[in-house]
Amino acid sequence: MDRQIVTFPVPQTGKISLVVAPRAVVGSLMSLLATLALRGQVLVVDGGNCFDGYALARTLRLHTHEVNAALKQVWLSRAFTCYQMVAMLAELPVDGTPVIVLDMLSTFLDENVSLSKRLRLLDSSLNLLRRISQGAPVAVWARTRTTTATAEDQQLLAPLLEVARDIWELQAPETPTHQLPLF
């Protein structure tokens, strides 16, 4: 499957940048991450286990021969639950280091935690991101789920849309509804 790379502007201090898109956008996010890593340290919190180190290394290789040095600028943490997401965001330093959160809402889809509790934890996470964004660039990716999207997904996305200042919404390419002929 051919994946097109979309170029996102570098997030700015003082606001939260949000990308709402399907999983195909991971390559573009790794390009954004490479741009930030070439400038200095970047903190990544991966909520959907989607960090692509190979794509990041390939992108860095296009811009520098010091790929290992640039990779060492990227500090990765993985959150597997909504509780871990809040804890990791609370531990991030507020020192001007850019933060990228990958597939943030994935951790809040846990059916074993009540929706009201997940919404409270999401609110705490967003407050932490607001605090961090006052001194550092913050970018968040919320993955859209076209086949299993529910009203609950929209309830979780709404607060994120409210706090974001820059929002990019990308759609998955449409697939033909009929079989194309081979010959």
Backbone as ProteinMPNN parsed JSONL, in Angstrom:
{"seq_chain_A": "MDRQIVTFPVPQTGKISLVVAPRAVVGSLMSLLATLALRGQVLVVDGGNCFDGYALARTLRLHTHEVNAALKQVWLSRAFTCYQMVAMLAELPVDGTPVIVLDMLSTFLDENVSLSKRLRLLDSSLNLLRRISQGAPVAVWARTRTTTATAEDQQLLAPLLEVARDIWELQAPETPTHQLPLF", "coords_chain_A": {"N_chain_A": [[0.841, -1.185, 0.0], [0.665, 2.116, -0.951], [1.844, 4.846, 0.763], [1.206, 8.157, 1.309], [3.207, 10.908, 2.172], [2.447, 13.426, 4.357], [3.149, 16.757, 5.028], [3.487, 18.247, 8.065], [3.248, 21.339, 9.821], [5.762, 22.474, 12.118], [5.033, 22.102, 15.524], [4.045, 24.809, 17.703], [5.153, 26.628, 20.585], [2.976, 27.248, 23.307], [0.571, 26.395, 22.361], [-1.563, 23.609, 21.588], [-1.086, 21.297, 19.102], [-3.025, 19.356, 16.921], [-3.529, 16.305, 15.279], [-5.893, 14.614, 13.534], [-6.428, 11.638, 12.293], [-6.269, 8.643, 10.191], [-4.378, 5.557, 10.743], [-2.506, 5.518, 8.691], [-1.09, 7.87, 8.7], [1.187, 7.722, 10.206], [3.812, 7.648, 9.091], [4.131, 10.31, 8.226], [4.036, 11.584, 10.697], [6.385, 10.6, 11.799], [8.188, 11.932, 10.195], [7.759, 14.563, 11.046], [8.619, 14.225, 13.672], [11.304, 13.621, 13.184], [12.196, 16.087, 12.193], [11.976, 17.652, 14.523], [13.762, 16.235, 16.191], [16.193, 16.735, 14.988], [16.633, 19.267, 15.818], [16.907, 19.135, 18.551], [16.301, 17.633, 21.794], [13.415, 15.455, 22.044], [10.34, 14.469, 23.422], [8.44, 11.57, 23.393], [5.296, 10.162, 23.772], [3.767, 7.226, 23.453], [0.699, 6.067, 22.778], [-0.565, 4.082, 21.364], [1.078, 2.043, 20.633], [2.525, 2.461, 18.222], [4.8, 3.689, 17.346], [7.273, 4.147, 14.931], [10.284, 3.261, 14.534], [12.025, 2.569, 12.438], [11.059, 4.018, 10.211], [11.491, 6.565, 11.208], [14.314, 6.571, 11.428], [14.995, 6.238, 8.698], [13.992, 8.644, 7.658], [15.529, 10.501, 9.076], [18.032, 9.856, 8.037], [17.922, 10.979, 5.531], [18.473, 13.59, 6.043], [20.739, 13.888, 7.632], [24.039, 12.641, 8.415], [24.561, 11.809, 10.878], [22.839, 9.878, 12.192], [22.493, 8.198, 14.452], [23.094, 9.949, 16.559], [20.993, 11.758, 16.303], [18.823, 10.046, 16.746], [19.21, 9.489, 19.425], [18.219, 11.731, 20.569], [15.554, 11.395, 20.815], [13.216, 10.533, 23.136], [11.424, 7.902, 24.246], [8.316, 6.818, 25.538], [5.934, 4.379, 26.434], [2.492, 4.115, 26.756], [0.02, 1.998, 27.97], [-2.432, 1.967, 29.145], [-5.161, 4.104, 30.219], [-4.608, 5.105, 32.714], [-1.824, 4.908, 32.849], [-1.181, 6.719, 30.825], [-1.936, 9.23, 31.922], [-0.196, 9.247, 34.15], [2.339, 9.224, 32.89], [2.292, 11.625, 31.428], [2.151, 13.389, 33.565], [4.672, 13.126, 34.622], [6.357, 14.261, 32.781], [8.893, 16.609, 31.997], [8.689, 20.16, 32.448], [10.217, 21.914, 30.689], [10.628, 23.11, 28.27], [11.091, 21.217, 26.352], [10.049, 19.705, 23.367], [6.968, 17.861, 22.945], [5.453, 14.94, 21.77], [2.505, 13.18, 21.36], [1.443, 10.077, 20.565], [-1.283, 8.484, 19.066], [-3.138, 9.018, 21.181], [-5.806, 8.703, 22.225], [-6.29, 6.008, 22.114], [-5.56, 4.699, 24.464], [-7.631, 5.359, 26.088], [-9.803, 3.856, 25.445], [-10.466, 1.651, 26.863], [-12.606, -0.769, 27.85], [-12.895, -1.84, 30.344], [-12.76, 0.115, 32.169], [-14.856, 2.519, 33.532], [-16.8, 4.77, 31.503], [-17.183, 7.362, 32.532], [-15.043, 7.585, 34.332], [-12.896, 7.334, 32.544], [-13.264, 9.654, 31.036], [-12.772, 11.582, 33.002], [-10.063, 11.037, 33.524], [-9.039, 11.602, 30.996], [-9.55, 14.343, 30.907], [-7.801, 15.163, 32.94], [-5.392, 14.49, 31.697], [-5.435, 16.233, 29.507], [-5.331, 18.688, 30.82], [-2.746, 18.508, 31.852], [-1.302, 18.464, 29.434], [-1.933, 21.015, 28.492], [-0.609, 22.557, 30.411], [2.065, 21.802, 29.9], [2.279, 22.732, 27.274], [2.472, 25.452, 27.575], [5.132, 26.065, 27.846], [6.442, 24.635, 25.922], [6.507, 23.132, 22.627], [3.693, 21.156, 21.679], [2.378, 18.29, 20.252], [-0.306, 16.253, 19.223], [-1.587, 13.141, 18.232], [-4.625, 11.844, 17.233], [-6.034, 8.92, 16.498], [-8.213, 8.037, 13.899], [-10.887, 5.779, 13.641], [-12.27, 4.217, 11.231], [-13.797, 1.933, 10.665], [-14.778, 0.972, 13.087], [-15.754, 3.107, 14.498], [-17.389, 4.783, 17.124], [-20.05, 6.29, 19.097], [-18.899, 6.732, 21.508], [-16.203, 7.098, 20.858], [-16.391, 9.628, 19.693], [-17.162, 11.102, 21.931], [-14.824, 11.017, 23.4], [-13.047, 12.272, 21.693], [-14.029, 14.889, 21.441], [-13.318, 16.631, 23.774], [-10.58, 16.845, 23.299], [-10.477, 18.115, 20.827], [-11.442, 20.57, 21.659], [-9.363, 21.696, 23.217], [-7.253, 21.935, 21.479], [-5.36, 24.075, 19.355], [-4.319, 24.244, 16.766], [-5.507, 22.306, 14.214], [-5.499, 19.418, 12.27], [-7.309, 17.527, 10.136], [-7.438, 14.475, 8.633], [-8.535, 12.293, 6.083], [-9.108, 8.823, 5.363], [-8.161, 7.366, 2.244], [-10.68, 6.823, -0.209], [-12.027, 3.644, -1.032], [-12.629, 1.709, -3.962], [-16.017, 0.78, -4.723], [-16.591, -1.38, -6.231], [-15.247, -4.283, -7.875], [-12.311, -3.851, -9.655], [-11.527, -4.439, -13.089], [-9.148, -6.914, -14.154], [-7.997, -7.128, -16.673]], "CA_chain_A": [[0.0, 0.0, 0.0], [1.452, 3.332, -1.075], [1.453, 5.83, 1.771], [1.651, 9.493, 0.978], [3.701, 11.654, 3.32], [1.883, 14.759, 4.52], [4.053, 17.575, 5.834], [2.82, 19.048, 9.084], [4.097, 22.385, 10.376], [6.317, 22.19, 13.438], [4.17, 22.689, 16.562], [4.541, 26.019, 18.341], [4.968, 26.775, 22.024], [1.797, 28.014, 23.694], [-0.663, 25.796, 21.858], [-1.535, 22.177, 21.312], [-1.387, 20.961, 17.711], [-3.723, 18.075, 16.888], [-3.749, 15.623, 14.002], [-6.942, 13.6, 13.617], [-6.202, 10.932, 11.033], [-6.1, 7.193, 10.308], [-3.037, 5.05, 11.023], [-1.621, 5.766, 7.553], [-0.37, 9.124, 8.913], [2.361, 7.485, 11.058], [5.02, 8.063, 8.377], [4.199, 11.771, 8.275], [4.366, 11.953, 12.075], [7.804, 10.302, 11.994], [8.902, 13.029, 9.54], [7.679, 15.681, 11.987], [9.483, 13.863, 14.789], [12.689, 13.765, 12.709], [12.479, 17.523, 12.149], [12.196, 18.1, 15.904], [14.954, 15.574, 16.734], [17.369, 17.41, 14.429], [16.775, 20.536, 16.547], [17.204, 18.878, 19.959], [15.58, 16.534, 22.436], [11.968, 15.363, 21.855], [9.711, 13.449, 24.253], [7.337, 10.912, 22.7], [4.466, 9.255, 24.557], [3.075, 6.409, 22.466], [-0.475, 5.455, 23.379], [-1.13, 3.036, 20.532], [2.156, 1.139, 20.233], [2.646, 2.678, 16.789], [6.062, 4.36, 17.037], [7.977, 3.442, 13.852], [11.687, 3.641, 14.601], [12.656, 2.424, 11.122], [10.653, 5.175, 9.405], [12.191, 7.714, 11.779], [15.727, 6.472, 11.028], [15.08, 6.514, 7.255], [13.782, 10.077, 7.461], [16.721, 11.198, 9.577], [19.136, 9.58, 7.12], [17.79, 11.912, 4.411], [18.865, 14.934, 6.471], [21.999, 13.925, 8.364], [24.821, 11.413, 8.503], [24.616, 11.526, 12.31], [21.526, 9.308, 12.51], [22.482, 7.722, 15.844], [23.036, 11.11, 17.456], [19.628, 12.295, 16.233], [17.928, 9.082, 17.404], [19.385, 9.616, 20.873], [17.458, 12.907, 21.006], [14.151, 10.99, 20.955], [12.96, 9.762, 24.36], [10.14, 7.247, 24.015], [7.586, 6.125, 26.614], [4.717, 3.752, 25.914], [1.378, 3.99, 27.705], [-0.896, 0.955, 27.528], [-3.732, 2.206, 29.769], [-5.433, 5.518, 30.464], [-3.922, 5.457, 33.956], [-0.419, 5.122, 32.503], [-1.08, 7.954, 30.037], [-1.954, 10.359, 32.862], [1.032, 9.196, 34.951], [3.481, 9.613, 32.057], [2.204, 13.06, 31.146], [2.445, 14.1, 34.816], [6.107, 13.042, 34.887], [7.135, 14.965, 31.766], [9.433, 17.882, 32.481], [8.172, 21.392, 31.856], [11.478, 22.621, 30.496], [10.749, 23.561, 26.891], [11.31, 20.09, 25.452], [8.833, 19.37, 22.618], [6.286, 16.616, 23.299], [4.536, 14.376, 20.783], [1.721, 12.08, 21.904], [0.954, 9.272, 19.454], [-2.513, 7.713, 19.273], [-3.471, 9.274, 22.585], [-7.118, 8.223, 22.659], [-6.302, 4.542, 22.154], [-5.476, 4.247, 25.855], [-8.883, 5.689, 26.767], [-10.871, 3.007, 24.903], [-10.518, 0.453, 27.707], [-13.979, -1.024, 28.31], [-12.865, -2.27, 31.744], [-12.815, 1.325, 32.983], [-16.114, 3.199, 33.206], [-16.645, 5.931, 30.633], [-17.05, 8.574, 33.343], [-13.666, 7.595, 34.849], [-12.002, 7.605, 31.404], [-13.404, 11.072, 30.692], [-12.049, 12.347, 34.039], [-8.633, 10.844, 33.275], [-8.721, 12.358, 29.788], [-9.518, 15.751, 31.312], [-6.525, 15.36, 33.653], [-4.333, 14.441, 30.684], [-5.48, 17.464, 28.722], [-4.816, 19.762, 31.679], [-1.284, 18.354, 31.873], [-0.787, 18.9, 28.131], [-2.046, 22.481, 28.469], [0.492, 23.087, 31.235], [3.31, 21.573, 29.167], [2.296, 23.552, 26.063], [2.815, 26.843, 27.893], [6.571, 26.269, 27.714], [7.036, 23.744, 24.926], [5.598, 22.682, 21.574], [2.997, 19.897, 21.953], [1.591, 17.758, 19.137], [-1.055, 15.056, 19.607], [-2.276, 12.444, 17.142], [-5.794, 11.044, 17.605], [-6.298, 8.025, 15.356], [-9.616, 7.795, 13.559], [-11.22, 4.381, 13.388], [-13.399, 4.315, 10.307], [-14.649, 0.744, 10.664], [-15.375, 0.703, 14.396], [-16.006, 4.37, 15.194], [-18.624, 4.759, 17.908], [-20.379, 7.544, 19.771], [-17.918, 6.874, 22.589], [-15.024, 7.692, 20.237], [-16.655, 11.054, 19.543], [-17.153, 11.691, 23.274], [-13.431, 11.157, 23.815], [-12.378, 13.213, 20.794], [-14.547, 16.255, 21.628], [-12.498, 17.473, 24.65], [-9.281, 17.062, 22.655], [-10.703, 19.15, 19.817], [-11.648, 21.848, 22.345], [-8.112, 22.271, 23.734], [-6.279, 22.113, 20.399], [-5.405, 25.355, 18.646], [-4.081, 23.905, 15.363], [-6.109, 20.99, 14.0], [-5.449, 18.862, 10.913], [-8.128, 16.317, 10.035], [-7.179, 13.782, 7.381], [-9.434, 11.18, 5.834], [-8.543, 7.682, 4.644], [-8.604, 7.384, 0.85], [-11.841, 5.978, -0.476], [-11.767, 2.441, -1.818], [-13.721, 1.513, -4.928], [-17.091, -0.102, -4.224], [-16.701, -2.536, -7.112], [-13.981, -4.912, -8.239], [-11.778, -3.345, -10.914], [-11.126, -5.548, -13.957], [-7.73, -7.177, -14.276], [-7.551, -6.899, -18.068]], "C_chain_A": [[0.879, 1.239, 0.0], [0.944, 4.359, -0.064], [2.056, 7.173, 1.409], [2.09, 10.204, 2.249], [3.1, 13.063, 3.282], [2.843, 15.539, 5.407], [3.239, 18.445, 6.781], [3.768, 20.148, 9.538], [4.604, 21.975, 11.763], [5.426, 22.858, 14.477], [4.855, 23.866, 17.252], [4.27, 26.0, 19.841], [3.72, 27.618, 22.282], [0.494, 27.458, 23.164], [-0.453, 24.313, 21.602], [-1.936, 21.98, 19.854], [-1.961, 19.555, 17.688], [-3.858, 17.575, 15.46], [-4.791, 14.544, 14.257], [-6.912, 12.879, 12.272], [-6.105, 9.427, 11.258], [-4.634, 6.818, 10.497], [-2.037, 5.322, 9.896], [-0.768, 7.021, 7.734], [0.924, 8.934, 9.72], [3.663, 7.923, 10.38], [5.21, 9.567, 8.407], [4.559, 12.258, 9.674], [5.837, 11.67, 12.377], [8.663, 11.362, 11.309], [8.907, 14.276, 10.424], [8.613, 15.442, 13.169], [10.951, 14.013, 14.402], [13.095, 15.235, 12.668], [12.785, 18.053, 13.553], [13.477, 17.509, 16.488], [16.236, 16.209, 16.198], [17.632, 18.744, 15.131], [17.165, 20.333, 18.01], [16.361, 17.729, 20.482], [14.074, 16.637, 22.194], [11.458, 14.235, 22.743], [8.503, 12.893, 23.515], [6.616, 10.008, 23.689], [3.589, 8.528, 23.541], [1.92, 5.68, 23.135], [-1.048, 4.304, 22.577], [-0.114, 2.044, 20.026], [2.399, 1.23, 18.727], [3.923, 3.417, 16.396], [6.822, 3.521, 16.017], [9.424, 3.935, 13.792], [12.399, 3.544, 13.265], [12.316, 3.611, 10.219], [11.357, 6.44, 9.905], [13.654, 7.711, 11.342], [15.89, 6.767, 9.537], [14.932, 8.007, 6.977], [14.991, 10.872, 7.94], [17.898, 11.035, 8.617], [19.091, 10.504, 5.903], [18.358, 13.288, 4.746], [20.217, 15.012, 7.168], [22.717, 12.581, 8.28], [24.934, 10.958, 9.952], [23.275, 10.979, 12.793], [21.462, 8.858, 13.971], [22.386, 8.876, 16.834], [21.623, 11.694, 17.471], [18.636, 11.36, 16.917], [18.027, 9.164, 18.922], [18.655, 10.837, 21.432], [15.995, 12.567, 21.286], [14.015, 10.093, 22.174], [11.546, 9.226, 24.265], [9.601, 6.591, 25.27], [6.329, 5.562, 25.985], [3.692, 3.627, 27.03], [0.404, 2.962, 27.142], [-2.287, 1.107, 28.132], [-3.923, 3.705, 29.959], [-4.745, 5.995, 31.751], [-2.436, 5.738, 33.687], [-0.229, 6.406, 31.707], [-1.027, 9.165, 30.962], [-0.65, 10.404, 33.659], [2.244, 9.648, 34.137], [3.465, 11.102, 31.738], [2.536, 13.876, 32.392], [3.938, 14.123, 35.106], [6.961, 13.791, 33.868], [7.656, 16.283, 32.324], [8.788, 19.062, 31.757], [9.381, 22.305, 31.67], [11.692, 23.082, 29.054], [10.989, 22.447, 25.884], [10.013, 19.76, 24.718], [8.299, 17.995, 22.99], [5.373, 16.214, 22.143], [3.834, 13.196, 21.437], [1.088, 11.344, 20.717], [-0.261, 8.449, 19.87], [-3.001, 7.809, 20.722], [-4.764, 8.603, 23.03], [-7.212, 6.705, 22.724], [-6.292, 4.026, 23.589], [-6.78, 4.497, 26.622], [-10.065, 4.87, 26.249], [-11.043, 1.722, 25.694], [-11.926, 0.274, 28.287], [-14.033, -1.486, 29.761], [-12.872, -1.092, 32.714], [-14.085, 2.063, 32.566], [-15.848, 4.441, 32.359], [-16.455, 7.208, 31.443], [-15.627, 8.701, 33.91], [-12.682, 7.923, 33.726], [-12.069, 9.074, 31.006], [-12.705, 11.961, 31.715], [-10.537, 12.242, 33.836], [-8.187, 11.588, 32.018], [-8.631, 13.846, 30.101], [-8.223, 16.066, 32.057], [-5.361, 15.39, 32.671], [-4.281, 15.733, 29.886], [-5.01, 18.666, 29.532], [-3.292, 19.706, 31.76], [-0.672, 18.809, 30.551], [-0.872, 20.423, 27.987], [-0.896, 23.123, 29.237], [1.818, 22.958, 30.501], [3.407, 22.516, 27.972], [2.619, 25.019, 26.333], [4.305, 27.125, 27.729], [7.234, 25.432, 26.646], [6.025, 23.43, 23.826], [4.995, 21.325, 21.928], [2.188, 19.524, 20.718], [0.949, 16.455, 19.589], [-1.673, 14.462, 18.344], [-3.41, 11.639, 17.754], [-6.157, 10.224, 16.379], [-7.796, 7.871, 15.142], [-9.779, 6.32, 13.215], [-12.462, 4.351, 12.519], [-14.325, 3.11, 10.391], [-15.35, 0.51, 11.989], [-15.656, 1.98, 15.188], [-17.366, 4.31, 15.888], [-18.892, 6.15, 18.476], [-19.39, 7.808, 20.903], [-16.619, 7.485, 22.058], [-15.198, 9.206, 20.12], [-16.657, 11.767, 20.896], [-15.728, 11.914, 23.757], [-12.694, 12.18, 22.96], [-12.782, 14.663, 21.064], [-13.695, 17.107, 22.572], [-11.122, 17.786, 24.057], [-9.397, 18.147, 21.579], [-10.865, 20.526, 20.453], [-10.347, 22.491, 22.795], [-7.092, 22.555, 22.641], [-6.469, 23.465, 19.72], [-5.212, 25.154, 17.138], [-4.595, 22.489, 15.161], [-6.012, 20.627, 12.518], [-6.259, 17.578, 10.935], [-7.916, 15.719, 8.657], [-8.097, 12.583, 7.271], [-8.662, 10.049, 5.158], [-9.015, 7.758, 3.2], [-9.77, 6.427, 0.643], [-11.432, 4.778, -1.317], [-12.921, 2.245, -2.785], [-14.746, 0.53, -4.382], [-17.289, -1.316, -5.112], [-15.301, -3.058, -7.455], [-13.529, -4.35, -9.596], [-11.327, -4.524, -11.777], [-9.607, -5.689, -14.027], [-7.212, -6.845, -15.659], [-8.485, -5.976, -18.785]], "O_chain_A": [[1.745, 1.388, 0.862], [-0.241, 4.694, -0.045], [3.267, 7.3, 1.226], [1.425, 10.112, 3.281], [3.237, 13.786, 2.296], [3.3, 15.026, 6.429], [2.42, 19.262, 6.36], [4.973, 19.917, 9.633], [3.946, 21.221, 12.48], [5.094, 24.036, 14.345], [6.079, 23.912, 17.368], [3.282, 25.427, 20.301], [3.446, 28.579, 21.562], [-0.576, 27.981, 23.474], [0.668, 23.836, 21.425], [-2.995, 22.439, 19.425], [-1.445, 18.66, 18.357], [-4.247, 18.314, 14.556], [-4.594, 13.665, 15.096], [-7.316, 13.43, 11.248], [-5.886, 8.98, 12.384], [-3.754, 7.675, 10.419], [-0.832, 5.351, 10.143], [0.192, 7.216, 6.988], [1.68, 9.889, 9.898], [4.527, 8.51, 11.032], [6.327, 10.05, 8.594], [5.3, 13.229, 9.824], [6.469, 12.414, 13.127], [9.755, 11.667, 11.788], [9.923, 14.962, 10.541], [9.314, 16.353, 13.611], [11.757, 14.482, 15.206], [14.207, 15.587, 13.061], [13.736, 18.81, 13.744], [14.204, 18.199, 17.203], [17.256, 16.218, 16.887], [18.734, 19.285, 15.043], [17.692, 21.248, 18.644], [15.785, 16.958, 19.715], [13.515, 17.732, 22.141], [12.069, 13.169, 22.81], [7.642, 13.649, 23.063], [7.24, 9.188, 24.363], [2.772, 9.145, 22.857], [2.129, 4.788, 23.956], [-1.94, 3.608, 23.062], [-0.392, 1.283, 19.098], [2.471, 0.211, 18.039], [4.107, 3.738, 15.222], [6.998, 2.318, 16.211], [9.74, 4.897, 13.092], [13.285, 4.349, 12.979], [13.192, 4.146, 9.541], [11.769, 7.282, 9.107], [14.176, 8.746, 10.928], [16.822, 7.471, 9.149], [15.662, 8.567, 6.159], [15.422, 11.813, 7.273], [18.67, 11.971, 8.41], [20.131, 10.779, 5.305], [18.688, 14.063, 3.848], [20.785, 16.098, 7.284], [22.097, 11.533, 8.1], [25.359, 9.834, 10.218], [22.652, 11.544, 13.692], [20.469, 9.117, 14.652], [21.673, 8.784, 17.834], [21.117, 12.078, 18.525], [17.713, 11.818, 17.591], [17.042, 8.936, 19.625], [18.495, 10.958, 22.647], [15.28, 13.348, 21.915], [14.623, 9.025, 22.241], [10.583, 9.991, 24.21], [10.326, 5.895, 25.981], [5.728, 6.186, 25.111], [3.982, 3.103, 28.105], [0.009, 3.043, 25.979], [-3.227, 0.449, 27.686], [-2.97, 4.479, 29.872], [-4.351, 7.157, 31.853], [-1.866, 6.684, 34.23], [0.766, 7.107, 31.887], [-0.168, 10.031, 30.803], [-0.063, 11.472, 33.826], [3.089, 10.383, 34.648], [4.503, 11.762, 31.773], [3.139, 14.944, 32.286], [4.425, 15.04, 35.768], [8.166, 13.943, 34.068], [6.944, 16.987, 33.04], [8.395, 18.956, 30.595], [9.554, 23.305, 32.366], [12.814, 23.408, 28.666], [11.08, 22.709, 24.685], [8.981, 19.555, 25.357], [9.061, 17.082, 23.308], [4.622, 17.031, 21.61], [4.483, 12.316, 22.002], [0.3, 11.918, 19.965], [-0.25, 7.797, 20.914], [-3.238, 6.799, 21.384], [-4.81, 7.999, 24.101], [-8.136, 6.174, 23.34], [-6.943, 3.027, 23.896], [-7.002, 3.911, 27.681], [-11.212, 5.166, 26.583], [-11.706, 0.796, 25.228], [-12.374, 1.072, 29.111], [-15.112, -1.521, 30.352], [-12.977, -1.276, 33.927], [-14.355, 2.212, 31.374], [-14.803, 5.08, 32.483], [-15.642, 8.054, 31.071], [-15.075, 9.8, 33.96], [-11.744, 8.696, 33.925], [-11.047, 9.676, 30.676], [-12.112, 12.977, 31.352], [-9.818, 13.233, 33.96], [-7.087, 12.139, 31.977], [-7.733, 14.531, 29.613], [-7.615, 17.113, 31.834], [-4.455, 16.213, 32.796], [-3.203, 16.263, 29.621], [-4.363, 19.564, 28.993], [-2.628, 20.742, 31.738], [0.366, 19.471, 30.547], [0.026, 21.043, 27.419], [-0.292, 24.096, 28.786], [2.61, 23.9, 30.479], [4.481, 23.042, 27.681], [2.999, 25.749, 25.417], [4.707, 28.266, 27.504], [8.45, 25.497, 26.47], [4.819, 23.457, 24.068], [5.698, 20.443, 22.421], [1.414, 20.329, 20.201], [1.587, 15.645, 20.262], [-2.209, 15.18, 17.5], [-3.198, 10.849, 18.675], [-6.541, 10.772, 15.346], [-8.549, 7.609, 16.08], [-8.918, 5.709, 12.583], [-13.581, 4.451, 13.022], [-15.533, 3.257, 10.203], [-16.422, -0.096, 12.015], [-15.782, 1.936, 16.412], [-18.354, 3.85, 15.316], [-18.073, 7.06, 18.352], [-19.083, 8.958, 21.218], [-15.999, 8.302, 22.739], [-14.277, 9.971, 20.409], [-16.205, 12.908, 20.996], [-15.453, 12.895, 24.449], [-11.81, 12.878, 23.454], [-11.959, 15.567, 20.93], [-13.364, 18.235, 22.206], [-10.569, 18.862, 24.287], [-8.513, 18.993, 21.445], [-10.475, 21.535, 19.864], [-10.23, 23.716, 22.763], [-6.161, 23.332, 22.852], [-7.592, 23.933, 19.536], [-5.865, 25.817, 16.331], [-4.167, 21.569, 15.858], [-6.385, 21.405, 11.639], [-5.932, 16.646, 11.669], [-8.176, 16.362, 7.64], [-8.397, 11.931, 8.271], [-7.677, 10.294, 4.462], [-10.147, 8.17, 2.944], [-9.83, 5.357, 1.249], [-10.59, 4.891, -2.207], [-14.064, 2.575, -2.468], [-14.407, -0.42, -3.677], [-18.079, -2.198, -4.778], [-14.308, -2.341, -7.331], [-14.286, -4.376, -10.566], [-10.801, -5.505, -11.252], [-8.878, -4.699, -13.967], [-6.101, -6.333, -15.8], [-8.271, -5.671, -19.958]]}, "name": "protein", "num_of_chains": 1, "seq": "MDRQIVTFPVPQTGKISLVVAPRAVVGSLMSLLATLALRGQVLVVDGGNCFDGYALARTLRLHTHEVNAALKQVWLSRAFTCYQMVAMLAELPVDGTPVIVLDMLSTFLDENVSLSKRLRLLDSSLNLLRRISQGAPVAVWARTRTTTATAEDQQLLAPLLEVARDIWELQAPETPTHQLPLF"}
